Amino acid sequence: MFGGEPGLSPHREREQHLRQLYVGMALLAALVQACIVPYAQGADLPGLNLQAKLGTGSNLLLVGLALWPRVSTHAFQWILIVSAQLWLLSSALLFLRGETLSATLLVGYLTVTLFSFAWLQARPAAALALLGYLLLWGPVSGQRTVDPPGLLMTGFAATLIWFLSAHGQSLYRAHLRSDALATLAFTDPLTGLLNRRSGHEKLTELFGRAGAQPDRLAAVLVDIDHFKRVNDSLGHHRGDEVLIALAELMEGSVTPQDAVIRWGGEEFLLILTGRDPQGARAAVRQIVDAVRVYRMPGFPPVTVSAGLALASEVRSVPDLLALADERLYAAKEAGRDRVMDRARTGT
C-alpha cells in the first residue's frame, strides 16, 4: 500500500481501548493487593497475607494477558469473572477464619455481579450473582454475625447493577443501530468509501471554503480502464474484488485531509486539498502509476484513467465536476492509463 499507514478500523480501535482499560484495572487491583500485604503481616493474618500476595501476582499476570493479542477480549472477560469468583470464595474462607470483615465480602460480591451483568448474557449472569449472594447468606452468616441490613442493601445494589447494565446495553445497541444507519447513508457498502451523495456534500463544503486559494482544491475523476472485460470474463463478484482492492490502494495513497469517493460503477472521485497544482498532479500520477504495477493473483493487469480539475478554473461545483469528467474522457480517448489535467494534455 502507498502513502501513510491507514488508521485502525472502529472494531480494532474499540478493542484496543478495552485492552487499555483492562490493563489499568488489573494494575489498580494489583496495587491494592500489594498494599494489603504489609497490613496482613503486621496484624498476623497469614491467610489474608497469602491471599494478598496471590492477588498481587495474579493481577500482574492479568496485565500480561490483557496485552497479549492472542487472548481475545471476550476470553479475558471470562478470566476476570472466574478470578473474581475465586477471590470471593477465598474471602469467604478468610471470613470464617476471622481474618477479614463482611464489608470485604460485599465488595467482592458486587465486583462479581458487575462483571457478570456487564459481559455475560442475562441468565448466566443472574446465576452467578445468585450463587454469590447465597454464599453471603449461607455458611458465612451461620458462623459469625453479619450485618443483615448490609446484605439486604447489597442485594438491592446487585439488582440495580443488573438494571443499569441492561439499560446501558440497550442504549449501546441503539447507538450501534444509529451508527449502522449513518454508515449506510453516507458510505458505499462494497468499498466502505464515501458514497456519491456524501462525496458531493464534502466537495461542496470544501469548494465554499476554498476562498483565496482555490488552486489548492482539486477534483479528480478516476475510471478503471476496460472494466467491463473483467466482469464479462471473470464475473461480477471478481470485479467487485478489483473495486475493493483499488479503493484501498487509492485511500492509502492520499492524506487524511483528502477524500476518496465511490462515484458510481467503476468510477471514483478524489478530492485533493492543501496541495499546489503541481503537487495535485504528482499525487494523481503516482496513483495511476501505482495501479499500473499493482497485481492481483488471478487477475489481468488493471489500469486507470483520470481527469483532474482545479477549483480555480471554474465558478461552481457542477462546473468543477464537468471539467474533471471532460478531462477523464479526454484521457480515455488519448489511450487510457494516464492523467489529463489540461485540455488535450495528459501524462
C-alpha positions as CSV (number, residue, x, y, z in Angstrom):
1,M,0.0,0.0,0.0
2,F,1.2,3.5,-0.7
3,G,1.1,6.6,1.4
4,G,0.6,6.6,5.2
5,E,-0.5,3.6,7.2
6,P,-4.3,3.5,7.3
7,G,-5.9,4.0,10.7
8,L,-7.5,1.3,12.8
9,S,-10.9,0.1,12.0
10,P,-13.7,1.0,14.5
11,H,-13.7,-2.6,15.8
12,R,-9.9,-2.7,16.3
13,E,-9.9,0.8,17.9
14,R,-12.6,-0.3,20.4
15,E,-10.8,-3.5,21.2
16,Q,-7.5,-1.5,21.8
17,H,-9.4,0.9,24.1
18,L,-10.9,-2.0,26.1
19,R,-7.4,-3.6,26.5
20,Q,-6.1,-0.3,27.9
21,L,-8.9,-0.2,30.4
22,Y,-8.3,-3.8,31.4
23,V,-4.6,-3.1,31.9
24,G,-5.4,-0.1,34.1
25,M,-8.0,-2.1,36.1
26,A,-5.6,-5.0,36.7
27,L,-2.7,-2.7,37.7
28,L,-5.0,-0.9,40.2
29,A,-6.1,-4.2,41.7
30,A,-2.5,-5.4,42.0
31,L,-1.6,-2.1,43.8
32,V,-4.5,-2.6,46.3
33,Q,-3.5,-6.2,47.0
34,A,0.2,-5.2,47.4
35,C,-0.9,-2.6,50.0
36,I,-2.8,-5.2,52.0
37,V,0.3,-7.4,52.3
38,P,2.1,-5.3,55.0
39,Y,-1.1,-4.8,56.9
40,A,-1.8,-8.6,57.0
41,Q,1.8,-9.3,58.1
42,G,1.6,-6.7,60.8
43,A,-1.7,-7.9,62.0
44,D,-0.5,-11.6,62.0
45,L,-3.2,-12.7,59.5
46,P,-1.5,-15.4,57.5
47,G,-4.5,-16.3,55.3
48,L,-5.1,-12.7,54.3
49,N,-1.3,-12.3,53.7
50,L,-1.3,-15.3,51.3
51,Q,-4.5,-14.0,49.5
52,A,-3.0,-10.6,49.0
53,K,0.3,-12.0,47.7
54,L,-1.5,-14.3,45.3
55,G,-3.8,-11.5,44.3
56,T,-0.9,-9.2,43.5
57,G,0.8,-11.8,41.3
58,S,-2.4,-12.9,39.6
59,N,-3.4,-9.3,38.7
60,L,0.1,-8.7,37.3
61,L,-0.5,-11.8,35.2
62,L,-3.8,-10.3,34.1
63,V,-1.9,-7.3,32.8
64,G,0.2,-9.5,30.6
65,L,-2.9,-11.4,29.3
66,A,-4.7,-8.1,28.6
67,L,-1.7,-7.0,26.4
68,W,-1.4,-10.4,24.7
69,P,-3.1,-10.1,21.3
70,R,-3.9,-13.8,21.1
71,V,-6.2,-13.5,24.1
72,S,-9.5,-12.1,22.9
73,T,-11.3,-9.5,24.9
74,H,-14.2,-12.0,25.4
75,A,-11.8,-14.6,26.8
76,F,-10.2,-12.0,29.0
77,Q,-13.6,-11.0,30.4
78,W,-14.3,-14.7,31.3
79,I,-10.9,-14.9,33.0
80,L,-11.8,-11.7,35.0
81,I,-15.1,-13.2,36.1
82,V,-13.6,-16.5,37.2
83,S,-10.8,-14.7,39.0
84,A,-13.3,-12.5,40.9
85,Q,-15.4,-15.6,41.8
86,L,-12.3,-17.3,43.2
87,W,-11.3,-14.2,45.1
88,L,-14.9,-14.0,46.6
89,L,-14.6,-17.7,47.7
90,S,-11.2,-17.2,49.3
91,S,-12.6,-14.1,51.1
92,A,-15.5,-16.2,52.4
93,L,-13.0,-18.7,53.8
94,L,-11.0,-15.9,55.4
95,F,-14.2,-14.5,56.9
96,L,-14.8,-17.9,58.5
97,R,-11.3,-17.8,60.0
98,G,-11.9,-14.3,61.3
99,E,-9.2,-12.7,59.1
100,T,-11.5,-10.3,57.1
101,L,-14.7,-8.3,57.6
102,S,-18.1,-8.7,55.9
103,A,-17.5,-5.5,54.0
104,T,-14.8,-7.2,52.1
105,L,-17.2,-9.9,51.1
106,L,-19.8,-7.4,50.0
107,V,-17.4,-5.6,47.8
108,G,-16.2,-8.8,46.3
109,Y,-19.7,-9.9,45.6
110,L,-20.6,-6.6,43.9
111,T,-17.5,-6.9,41.8
112,V,-18.5,-10.3,40.5
113,T,-22.0,-9.1,39.9
114,L,-20.8,-6.1,38.0
115,F,-18.5,-8.1,35.8
116,S,-21.2,-10.8,35.1
117,F,-24.0,-8.4,34.1
118,A,-21.7,-6.3,32.1
119,W,-20.2,-9.1,30.0
120,L,-22.5,-12.1,30.1
121,Q,-26.0,-13.0,28.9
122,A,-28.7,-12.4,31.4
123,R,-29.3,-16.0,32.6
124,P,-25.6,-17.0,33.3
125,A,-25.0,-13.5,34.9
126,A,-28.1,-13.9,37.1
127,A,-27.0,-17.5,38.1
128,L,-23.5,-16.3,39.1
129,A,-25.0,-13.3,41.0
130,L,-27.4,-15.6,42.9
131,L,-24.7,-18.1,43.7
132,G,-22.5,-15.3,45.2
133,Y,-25.4,-13.9,47.1
134,L,-26.3,-17.3,48.7
135,L,-22.6,-17.6,49.7
136,L,-23.0,-14.4,51.7
137,W,-26.2,-15.5,53.5
138,G,-25.5,-19.2,53.8
139,P,-22.4,-20.8,55.5
140,V,-20.9,-17.4,56.3
141,S,-23.9,-15.9,58.2
142,G,-24.1,-19.2,60.2
143,Q,-20.6,-18.7,61.6
144,R,-20.3,-15.1,62.5
145,T,-22.6,-12.1,62.9
146,V,-23.2,-10.5,59.5
147,D,-24.9,-7.2,59.0
148,P,-28.5,-8.1,57.7
149,P,-29.3,-4.6,56.5
150,G,-26.0,-4.5,54.7
151,L,-26.8,-7.8,53.0
152,L,-30.2,-6.6,52.0
153,M,-28.8,-3.4,50.6
154,T,-26.2,-5.5,48.7
155,G,-29.0,-7.5,47.1
156,F,-30.7,-4.2,46.1
157,A,-27.4,-2.9,44.7
158,A,-26.9,-6.1,42.7
159,T,-30.4,-5.7,41.3
160,L,-29.6,-2.1,40.5
161,I,-26.4,-3.2,38.7
162,W,-28.5,-5.6,36.6
163,F,-31.0,-2.8,35.7
164,L,-28.3,-0.3,34.8
165,S,-26.3,-2.9,32.8
166,A,-29.4,-3.9,30.8
167,H,-30.3,-0.2,30.3
168,G,-26.7,0.6,29.2
169,Q,-26.7,-2.4,26.8
170,S,-30.0,-1.3,25.3
171,L,-28.6,2.2,24.7
172,Y,-25.4,0.7,23.3
173,R,-27.4,-1.4,20.8
174,A,-29.5,1.6,19.8
175,H,-26.2,3.6,19.3
176,L,-24.9,0.8,17.1
177,R,-28.0,0.7,15.0
178,S,-27.8,4.5,14.6
179,D,-24.2,4.2,13.5
180,A,-25.1,1.5,11.1
181,L,-27.8,3.6,9.5
182,A,-25.5,6.6,9.3
183,T,-22.9,4.3,7.7
184,L,-25.4,3.1,5.1
185,A,-26.5,6.6,4.4
186,F,-23.0,8.1,3.8
187,T,-20.8,5.2,2.7
188,D,-20.6,2.8,-0.2
189,P,-21.4,-0.7,1.2
190,L,-19.0,-2.5,-1.1
191,T,-15.8,-0.5,-0.7
192,G,-16.5,1.4,2.6
193,L,-15.7,4.7,0.9
194,L,-17.9,7.8,1.0
195,N,-20.8,7.4,-1.5
196,R,-21.7,9.8,-4.2
197,R,-24.1,11.8,-2.0
198,S,-21.7,12.4,0.9
199,G,-18.8,13.0,-1.5
200,H,-20.8,15.7,-3.3
201,E,-21.6,17.3,0.0
202,K,-18.0,17.2,1.1
203,L,-16.8,18.7,-2.2
204,T,-19.4,21.5,-2.0
205,E,-18.3,22.3,1.6
206,L,-14.6,22.4,0.6
207,F,-15.3,24.5,-2.5
208,G,-17.1,27.0,-0.4
209,R,-14.2,27.2,2.0
210,A,-11.5,27.4,-0.8
211,G,-11.6,31.2,-0.6
212,A,-8.4,32.9,-1.7
213,Q,-6.7,29.6,-2.5
214,P,-8.9,27.8,-5.0
215,D,-5.9,26.3,-6.7
216,R,-5.3,24.2,-3.7
217,L,-8.5,22.2,-4.2
218,A,-8.7,19.6,-6.9
219,A,-11.4,17.2,-8.0
220,V,-10.2,14.1,-9.9
221,L,-12.4,11.6,-11.6
222,V,-10.8,8.2,-11.9
223,D,-12.2,5.4,-14.1
224,I,-11.0,1.8,-14.3
225,D,-10.0,1.1,-17.9
226,H,-11.9,-1.8,-19.7
227,F,-13.6,-2.8,-16.5
228,K,-16.4,-4.5,-18.5
229,R,-13.9,-7.0,-19.7
230,V,-13.1,-8.0,-16.1
231,N,-16.8,-8.5,-15.3
232,D,-17.5,-10.4,-18.6
233,S,-14.5,-12.7,-18.3
234,L,-14.3,-13.3,-14.6
235,G,-17.7,-12.5,-13.3
236,H,-19.1,-9.6,-11.3
237,H,-18.0,-11.0,-8.0
238,R,-14.4,-10.9,-9.1
239,G,-15.0,-7.4,-10.5
240,D,-16.1,-6.4,-7.0
241,E,-12.7,-7.7,-5.7
242,V,-10.9,-5.3,-8.1
243,L,-13.0,-2.4,-7.0
244,I,-12.3,-3.1,-3.3
245,A,-8.6,-3.5,-3.9
246,L,-8.2,-0.3,-5.9
247,A,-10.3,1.6,-3.4
248,E,-7.9,0.5,-0.6
249,L,-4.9,1.4,-2.8
250,M,-6.2,4.9,-3.6
251,E,-7.3,5.5,0.0
252,G,-3.8,4.5,1.2
253,S,-2.2,6.9,-1.3
254,V,-3.8,10.1,-0.1
255,T,-3.6,12.1,3.1
256,P,-6.3,12.2,5.8
257,Q,-7.3,15.6,4.6
258,D,-8.2,14.2,1.2
259,A,-11.1,12.0,0.3
260,V,-11.8,9.0,-1.9
261,I,-15.4,8.6,-3.1
262,R,-17.1,5.7,-4.9
263,W,-18.7,7.9,-7.6
264,G,-20.5,5.2,-9.4
265,G,-19.8,1.8,-11.1
266,E,-16.1,1.7,-11.7
267,E,-15.6,5.4,-11.3
268,F,-14.1,7.2,-8.2
269,L,-13.8,10.8,-7.2
270,L,-10.7,12.0,-5.5
271,I,-10.8,15.3,-3.6
272,L,-7.3,16.6,-3.0
273,T,-6.7,19.6,-0.6
274,G,-3.7,21.6,0.6
275,R,-1.5,20.9,-2.5
276,D,-0.5,23.3,-5.2
277,P,-1.4,22.4,-8.7
278,Q,1.9,20.6,-9.3
279,G,1.5,18.6,-6.1
280,A,-2.0,17.6,-7.0
281,R,-0.9,16.4,-10.5
282,A,2.0,14.5,-9.0
283,A,-0.3,12.8,-6.5
284,V,-2.7,11.6,-9.2
285,R,0.1,10.4,-11.4
286,Q,1.5,8.4,-8.5
287,I,-1.9,6.7,-8.1
288,V,-2.1,5.9,-11.8
289,D,1.4,4.5,-11.8
290,A,0.7,2.5,-8.7
291,V,-2.4,0.9,-10.2
292,R,-0.4,0.0,-13.3
293,V,2.2,-2.0,-11.4
294,Y,-0.3,-3.4,-8.9
295,R,-1.0,-7.1,-9.3
296,M,-3.9,-9.2,-8.0
297,P,-3.4,-13.0,-8.2
298,G,-5.7,-14.5,-10.9
299,F,-6.5,-11.1,-12.5
300,P,-5.1,-9.5,-15.6
301,P,-3.2,-6.2,-15.2
302,V,-5.5,-3.2,-14.4
303,T,-5.0,0.4,-15.4
304,V,-7.0,3.6,-14.7
305,S,-7.6,6.9,-16.4
306,A,-8.0,10.2,-14.6
307,G,-9.2,13.7,-15.3
308,L,-8.1,16.5,-12.9
309,A,-9.7,19.9,-12.5
310,L,-8.8,22.7,-10.1
311,A,-11.4,24.9,-8.3
312,S,-9.5,27.9,-9.5
313,E,-10.6,27.0,-13.1
314,V,-14.3,27.2,-12.5
315,R,-17.0,29.1,-10.7
316,S,-19.1,26.2,-9.2
317,V,-19.0,22.6,-8.1
318,P,-21.1,21.4,-11.1
319,D,-18.6,23.1,-13.4
320,L,-15.7,21.6,-11.5
321,L,-17.1,18.1,-11.9
322,A,-18.0,18.7,-15.5
323,L,-14.4,19.8,-16.2
324,A,-13.0,16.7,-14.5
325,D,-15.3,14.5,-16.4
326,E,-14.4,16.1,-19.7
327,R,-10.7,15.6,-19.0
328,L,-11.4,12.0,-17.9
329,Y,-12.9,11.2,-21.3
330,A,-10.0,13.0,-23.0
331,A,-7.6,10.7,-21.1
332,K,-9.7,7.7,-22.4
333,E,-9.5,9.0,-26.0
334,A,-5.8,9.7,-25.7
335,G,-5.1,6.0,-25.0
336,R,-6.1,5.4,-21.3
337,D,-3.7,4.7,-18.4
338,R,-3.0,8.4,-17.9
339,V,-3.9,11.7,-16.2
340,M,-5.4,14.5,-18.2
341,D,-5.1,17.8,-16.3
342,R,-5.3,20.3,-19.2
343,A,-7.2,20.4,-22.4
344,R,-5.7,17.6,-24.5
345,T,-2.6,17.4,-22.4
346,G,-2.1,14.3,-20.4
347,T,0.6,12.1,-18.9
